[in-house]
Amino acid sequence: MKHFLANSNEDERTWSSSNFNERLFREYYSVPFRMGIEDGGSQAYMAAYNSWNEIPMMVNPVLKNVTVKEWGQKGIICTDGGALKLLITDHKYYPDLEEGAAEAVKAGINQFLDNYADAIRAALKDKLLTEADIDSVIRGNFRVMIKLGLLDPPNDNPYTHIGRNGEPAPWKSQKNKDLVKLVTQKSIVLLKNENQMLPLQTGKTRSIAVIGRFANEVLGDWYGGTPPYTITPLDGIRSRVGDSIRVSYAEDNANNQAVDLAKAADYAIVVVGNHPTGDAGWAKVTKPSYGKEAVDRKSINLEDEELIKQIHRVNPKTIVVLVSSFPYAINWTEHNVPAILHMTHCSQEEGSALASVLFGDFNPGGRLVQTWPLAISQLPPRLDYDIRKGRTYMYFKGKPLYPFGFGLSYTTFKYSNLTVNSDNIQAGKPLTVSFDITNTGKRAGDEVAQLYVRHLHSEVQRPKKELKGFERITIQPGKTKTVSLQLHAKDLAYWNEVKKAFTVEPDRIQLQIGSSSDDIRLTKEIQVKE
C-alpha cells in the first residue's frame, strides 16, 4: 500500500508538508491504510516522500506508534525511491545520510528503496544505530518472505512451476481473459444517455466512424506491467460488428479526415482522454490536463473537446468515450453530446469490454469514485489538505458536474420499503438497514445501492454526508430484490482530540439510501446511543 500518508500533490512532494490535525488523520487520511491492515491483512506499505505536519513520513512517529502498535502492522515498511537522500537534500531534516538512515530505522523503516548500505554501516560504527535496532525491525521483512514462500525450496513453491514443461501462461487462459473482460465491463461508467441513444442496434446501423488516437491504443501506466495482449476500442468494435457494419477510423482531424468520416457515418464514436504517463519523459507531460507521478495537473479541461465539437457539428449522433485516469470538466460535452461513457486505462480487454457496453451485451453499472467539478475554481488551493474547506463529496461546495457515486444504466430502478431492525443504534448491536430495489425497465442491469449517514445534532463539525455501505446487485427486468446493509455504532464515531480516542456521541442521524451521493431515494432518522 502506498503512499503513507497524504501524498496528494506531486510537484513539491519531495519537500512539502501536508498539514492537518489528528482528527483528519484518524477519520480520513489514514482510514484506507488502517482498513488495509486491520481488515485486509496487508503487511507491506511504503512511506510517502512528503511530511505530515513538518515531520517527513519516513521518520514520522506514527509509523511505529500507530501502524505497528495500534493496527498490528508486522511486515514491511519501505521508503519511496531515493527518499533517504531526499531526507537530507530536500527536507533538510538531518545533516547527513548517516544520521538520516539511523533515524529511519528507529522510526520503523525496514526496507530502503535507495542506496543505504554505506550510511547504515557508518551509523553502526558511530553508534548512532545498534544491531538490536536493526533486529527489531528486520523481522518484518522475514515474516513477509516466509509467507510468500521466498525462503522455501523451489519445488515446494507452487508459483515456481508456472510456465514449466511448455504449460501455457495462466494469464492467457480463456478463464482469465473472461475475468479481465468482466472487471473492465463492471468499471465502465455511463455518464449520459440522452433519448436512449445507447445501446447501439446493429440491425439499424450501417456505418460507424471511430475517431481519436486513443481508439487505437491500449495504454498502461508506470506500474501496470506489460499486458500479454491488447484489444483496442477500434479492434473491439470491429470484432463485435463483423461485416454487418462499416467501421472507419481517423486518428485525428488532419486534412479534415475525421470530420469527413463522421459526416458520412450513422454514428461517430470519439475516444479521448489522457495519456497515463504524460506522453513524455520523466516529470514531463505534453498537455496541461495530463498528470502523473511527479507532475500535478495544471488544468482539468479536456483539450480534445475541440475535436468533439468538430465531430458533433457534422454528426449529432456522437458518442464520447472518455478514457482517463481522473475527472475532467467536460462541460460542453455534457451539455451537447447525447451519450458519454467513462473508463480507465491498463486493461488488455479495453476494446472488447467497451464494445460489449456500446452494443448492449453488457449493461453498464459502474460508479464514479470521485466528485467531478465543473471547474478547477470550485476546488480549494492544491496544497490545502483541510478537506473541510471544500474537498470530496463530504464537503464539496456548489454543484458538481458529476457527483460521487454517479453512474447511469440502460434500465431504471425504483427504491422502496426502507426498514431498520431497531429505532436506535448502540455499541455491540449493529443496525440492519433493509430496502427493496425494483428493476422498472426492460433490461437486466446492475444497481449500486449506497448508504449515507448525516449527523443532525453533533457537537463537532461533521460532513454533509458520509458513505457507510454499498452493494452492487443484478436485477432482472420487473423483479425486486431486498438489500440489507449493516451499520455499526463505531462507524459513527469521531476522533476526540481531548480524549485521544474515537467517541460515539448521543446524536440523531439521518440514514440516506440512494443511487449516488446526490440521488437519495429513501431516508429515515434513528437515535444513536453512547
N, C-alpha and C positions, 0 to 999 in steps of 0.2 A: 504494500500500500504506500502511496506517496501523493503529495509531499507533506509531511507533518511539520509545520502547520501554517494555514492561512497564506499559502503561496498562490495568490490570485493576480499578481502583477508580474510581468516578465522583464520589462526594460531595466528595472532597478533591483531585480530580485537578489543580486549578489551582495547588496549592501543595505537595502531598505529594511525598515521595521514596520510590521503590521501591528498597529496599536489598537487595543480594545480591552475591556475589563474582563475579569474572570467569569462573570456571568455569561457573556457571549462565548467565551472559551468553552464553558461547560454545556451550554444549551444549543450551541450552533456549530462552531468551527471544529470542535473535537468529536462531535457526535458520530460521523461516519467511521472514524478510526476506533472509537470505543465499541461501536456495534461490530466492526470487523474483527476485533479481538475477542470481546466477550461473547458475542452471538455467533460469529462466523468462524472463530478458531484461528484467525490469521496469526502467524508467528513471525512475520517479517514486515518491517516498514522502513522507509527512507526519510531521514530528516531533511527539511527544506533548507535552501540557501539563506532565506531571509531571517530576520529577527522577529521575535514577538516581544513587544514592549521593551525594545532595545537590547535584548539578550539573544544572540544568534541561536537558532534552533538546535544546531548540532552540539551545543553545550548548555542548552536550557535545562533547568532542574526538573521540568515536567517530564522529561524522558524517563527518568527513574521514579520520581515522586508520584506520577500519575499513571503512565502506561505500564510500568513494571509493578509497582507496589499496589496500585488500586485496581488496574484492569487485568493484571496477570500475564503481561507480555513476557515470555521466557525464551524468545528466539532471537532473531537478527534485528539489530538497529543499525542501519547503514547511513553513511554520509552520502550526499549527492556528489557527482563527479567534480573533482577539484576543489571541494568545499574546504578542505584543510588549508590549502594555500589562500583561498579567499577569506578565510577567517582572519588572516594576517594582513593581506594586501587591501581588501575591500572593506571589511568590517573594522579593521584595525583594532581588534579586540584584545589581541595578545602581541607581545613584541617579536616573537619568533615562532617557527614551526614546532620547535621542541616543546615549548610550554603549551601551545595550542593542541598538539597531539595528546599530551598528558591530560589536559583538562577534558578533552573529548572522551577519552576512555573512562575517566572518573564520572563523567556525566551519563555514561551508559552505552556509548558507541562501541560496537564490537566488530565492525566491518568498515574499512575505508575504501571508497571508490576513488583512490588517489595514490600518489607516491608518498607513503607514510613510514616505511620501514626505518629509514635513517633517523627520522625525527623520534620514533619510539625508542630506538636503541640509545639515542642521546639522552632522552628523558629518563631512561632506566639508569644510565651511567651517572647522571647528575642527581639521581634520587628524587626527581620530580614525579616519578612513577615507580611502582613496585610490581614484582611478578604477581603478587596477590591481587593487585588492582586488575591486572590483565586476566588472571584466572577467574575472577568474579564475573567478568562479562563474556569471556570467550566460550563459556559453557553454552550460551545461546546458539552460537554457530554450530556446535557439535550436535545439539538437540535437533536442529533442522536437518543437518546432514544425515543423521541416523534415521530420522523419519522418512527422508527421501530415498533412503537406501544407497546413498553415495559411498558408504563405507562397506557395503556388502560385496561379496564375490559376485562378479558379473552374472554367473549362472543363477544366482538367487534373486536377481532383479528382473522382473518380467519386462521392463521397458527396454532392456538391452537386446531383446530378441526382435524388436520391431525392424522389419526390412530384411531379416536374415533369410537365407535359403530362397531368395527370389520372391519372398512374400510381398504382395502389393502394399504400398504405404496406406495406412488406415484412413488418412485424410482424403484419399482418392476413392474410397468406397462409396457406393451409392447411398448407403445409410448416412454417412457423414455429409455427403453433398446435400441430401434432403434436409438434414438438420440445419446446415448453414443457410439454406434457402428459407426454411421456416423462421429462423431467428431474424433474418433480413426482412421477410414479409411482415412479421409482427412489429418491427421497428418503424415501418413506414407510416407517416402521419398525413392524413388528408386534411389540408388546411382550408380548402374552399371547393365547392362543387355546385356552382350556380346552375339552376334548372336541370340538375342531374345529368350534366354532360358526361360524367363518368359513371359507370364503366363504358368503354367504347364497345360497340357492337360490330363484330366482324362482318355480319351479313349486310350491314348498311354502310360500310366503309370501303371505299375503293382505293384511297391513297392517303399516305401519311408522310409528312415532311418532318424528319428528325434533325434538330439543329443544335449546335453547340459543341465545343471541344470536349466537354465532359461527357457527352453522349457516347463517345467512342474511346473512353478510358475508364479503367478502374484504378483509383489512386489509393496508395497506402500512406500512413503517416510514419513518423520516426520509428515507432516501436511496433508496427503492425505485422512485421515479418514479411516473408516472401510467399505469396499465395501459390498453391500448386497449379492453379489455372485461373483464368478470369473470364467472366461473361459481362461484356459491356451493356449499357442500356440499348445501344443500337443492335448488338447481337441478340439480346433477349427479345426485342420487339420483332425482329426479322424471323427468329426461330418460332415465336408464338404464332405469327400470322401466315408463315409459309408463303405460298404463291398466291394466296387469296387476296392479298392487299399489296399494292406497290409501295415500297418504302424507299424514300430518297433521303440523302444525307448531305448536309453542309456544315463544315466546322465553324464557319463564321460568315459574315456578310460581305466578304471580299468580292468585288465585281458584281455586287448585288445578287450573289448566288442564293443566299438564304432566303431573301425576300421573294425571288422568282420561284423557288421551290415551294415556299409556303403559300404563295398566291395560287399555285396550280394544284394544291392538295386539299383534301377534305378536312384534315386536321393538321395542326402544327404542334409538335412536342418540342419545347425548348428546354434543354438541360443545362443549367447554370449552377454556380456556387463558388466555392473557394478551393484553392489548391492546398491540401493539408500540410505540405512542407514549404509553402510560400513560393514555389516555382523558382527558387533561387538558392544561394548557398546559405551557410550557417549565419543566423541572425540577420537574414535578408529576406525580403518579400517583394513581389512585383506590383502589388496593389495595396492601397491604404486599408482596405477592409480585411486583408489577409492577416491572420495572426497565428502564432505557433510558439513552440518553446523558444524563449529568449526574445520574442517580439510581441509587443502589445498591439492590438488593432488601433488604428488611428481613425477609423470610420466604421459605421455599421450599415452604411448604404451599399446596395448591390451595384457595382459598376456595370454589370451586364444587363441592368434594367433598360438601358437604351436599346439593346438588341431586342429585348422583349417587346418594347414599344414598336419597333420597326416591323416585327413579325405580326403583332396583333393588328397593326394598321391595315394589313392586306389580308389577314385571315382572323376574323373574330373568334373562330373555334380554335383558340390557342390554349394549350395545356403547359404549365410551367412545372418542371421538376427541379426543385432546389436541393442540390447535393452539397451539404455544408456541415462544418464542424460546430457551428454556433448560430445564434439568431442573426437575422438580417432585417433591417427596416424596409421591407418591400411594400411600401405604402401604395405606389402607383399600381403595382401588380395586383395587390389585394383589391383595389378599387375597380380595376378594369378587366383583368383576366378571369375567365369563368371557372377555371379549375387549377388548383395548386396542390402539389404533393411535396413533402419534405422527407429526405432520407440522409443517411450519413455515409461516410467513406469506408473502405477497407474490406468489404465483403466480396469474395470471389464470385458470389451468386447475385451480385448487384443487379445485373440486367434481367436475369430470369425472374427474380422477385418483383422488380418493378413492372415487368410486362404482365405478370400474373395479377397485379393490382389494377393496372390500366385496363385490362380486358375482363375484369370481374371474376377471375378464377379464385381470387383471394380478396376478401372484404377487409379493407384496412381498419385497424383498431388501435394503432399506436397513439401515444400521447406525448406532448411536449414536456420536457423535464426542466424547462427554464421559462421565465417570463420574457416575451419578445417585445421590447419597447417600440414605440412609434418613432422615436428619435433618440439620439445619444444625449440630448439635453434633458431627458427625463431621468437620467442617472446622476447620482452624486459624484464628486471627484473620484478619480480612479483609485487613488491611494487612501481613501477614507474607508476604513474597514468596519465602521459602525453601521451595520446593515439597517439599524433602526431609522436611519436618515433617508430611507427610500429604496433599499435593495430587496430583492426577492419578492415573491407574491405576498409574503407576510407583511411587508412594509411599503410596497410599491405605491407611489403617489400618482394619481391620474389614471387614465385608461390606456392599457397596453394595446399593441397591435394584435397579439395573441396572448391569452393568459396561460399561466402554469396549468398543466394537466389537460390542455385543449387538444381535441382531435375529433374529426367527423367520421361518419360511416356511410355506407351505401344503404343502410337501413335506419330505422328510428326506434327509440326506446322510451318507454314510459315507466316512471318510478311511482311506487305506491306502498301503503301499509307499513309505515315505519313503526317498529315496536322495540321496546327495551325490556330486559328481564328484571329491571329494578328502576325505581324513580331516583335512586341515588347511587353514587359510586364511592367506595372506600377501599382502603388497603386490604389486600387478600381476597377481595370479592370482585372479580372482573365483570365489567358490564358487557353484555352481548347486545349488539345493535343489529337488528334484522329488518330487511325491507325486500320488496318484490320488484323485479325488473321484467317488463314485458316487451318482447320484440314486436312492435306495431307495424313493421314494414313487410316487404315481400322477399327479403333475402336473409339467410342466416348471417349472423355477424357477431363480432366481439364488442362488448361494452366494458369499460374500465370504471367501475364504481368507486367513488372516492369519499372517504370520511374525513371531514374537517371539524375542528373544535374552535369555538370562540369563547373566551373568558368574559363574563359580563360584569363582574364586580371585583376584579383582582386589585390587591393593594399595590401592585407594581405594574409597570408597563408590560403589556403582552402584545403579541402580534394580532393583526386584524383577524387572522385565522391561521390554523396550523394543520397540515395533513397528518393524520394519525393512523390511517389504514387505507388499503385499497385492494381490489380484487378484479382480475380480468376473467370474464366468463364468456362462453359462446352460447348463444341462444338462437334456436330455430325460429322461423317466422311464425307469429301467432302464439308462441309459447311463453311461459312465465317461469322464472327461476327466483328462488329466495336466496339472498346473500346475507351472511352473518359475519360481522366483524367484531373483534373483541377490543375493548378499551380498558386499560388498567389505570389505577389511580396514579401510579408512578409516571405514567405518560403525561400527566397534567402538572407535574412538579416544576418549580422554577428554582434556580440556584440562589440560595440565600447567602449573600456575601458576608453577613454578620455571623451566621451560624456555620458558614463554610460547609454547607450541605444542601442537597436537594430537599425542597419543602413542598408538601401538598397543603394548600391553604383551603379553608372552607370557602366555597365560592359557588356560584351558579354558572353553568356553562350551557352554550347552545351547540347541539350536535347538528352538523350540516352534511347532508348527503347529496352528491351531485355528480355530474359528468365532467366537470372541471372546476377549478377554483372560482370561476366566475359564472358557473352554471349550476347553481344549487337548486335541487328539486324538492327536498324534504328537510324539515327542521324540527327539533324537539329540545326543550330545556330540561335539564336534570340538576340535581344538587350534588355537590362534592363535599364529602365529609373528611375530616382530618384522620 
